[in-house]
């Protein structure tokens, strides 16, 4: 399946509508509960998931959907499927810092062939089209404006991007910073929530995002597509290109680079 201009427009509209519902709840009343893995889920996660999944079923009825907020155990055909995180960065959403996103990716033959990341609180969107990656904003009617092609940037000294949340003391942070600067030939660290980190590598703001520990495929697939078409890559620690449709849709540690 090729994402042509018409399909691209439909997907962008779905993301915009889901994002507007998230912001409405964000500004009004958020309710939350804990899932079986003790991660939080809010009414905004569920409402956005419903908007996106209903739209995908309408426009692409033959393509199965894997979402953070669905039971994905019944998905048998993994040759082509959607990967959706309707509200990536729920913890950041609950903190009220605006660093949360809507993620939609299309997986084909274990590779992300389309990606979209919308930041509703910041009115920014990254997406792929015709094997290129783009950055744009929305006008008040939900139409794209000032769309431009983006690409990774090489530097003599790298800029690292890490998750905003951490449990280290100030002294430990300073010590860890010295270690990672030396390891990755870097002189600056940017902290950010959700899949925005991958967007920052794709648009040249940063160069390297090392991630240790478990993540899920819907956390990174859209950003992976955007990064790939911008000239970068996500690789596992054994230097293999990240693949999708794995058992349980779980990722191992990885490094995203320009």
WOCOR-V166857 format. One line per field, one symbol per residue. ss: DSSP state (~ for helix, > for strand, _ for the rest). psi: psi as a letter, one per 40 degrees, with the letter a starting at -180 (. if undefined). A space follows every 50 residues. Layout:
ss = ???
psi = ???
This chain:
ss = ____~~~~~~~~~~~~~~~~~~~~~~~____>>>_____>>>~~~~~~~~ ~~~~~~~~~____>>>>____________>>>>>>>>>_~~~~~~_____ >>>>>>>>__>>>>>>>>>____>>>>>>__>>>>>>>_____>>>>>>> _______>>>>>>______~~~~~~~~~~~~~~~_>>>>>>>___~~~~~ ~~_____>>>>___>>~~~~~~~~~~~~~___>>>>____>_____~~~> >__>>>>_
psi = hhgaddddddddddddddddddddddechhiiihideeiihidddddddd dddddddddgdehihhidfiheeehdhedhiihhhdghfddddddfeegi ihhhihhhfeiheiihhhgddefihhiihffiiihiiiaeeeiiifhihi iihiidhihihiidhifiiddddddddddddddefieihhhiiaeddddd ddeedidhghhhahiidededdddddddeeeaihiieefihhiifihefi iaiihhi.
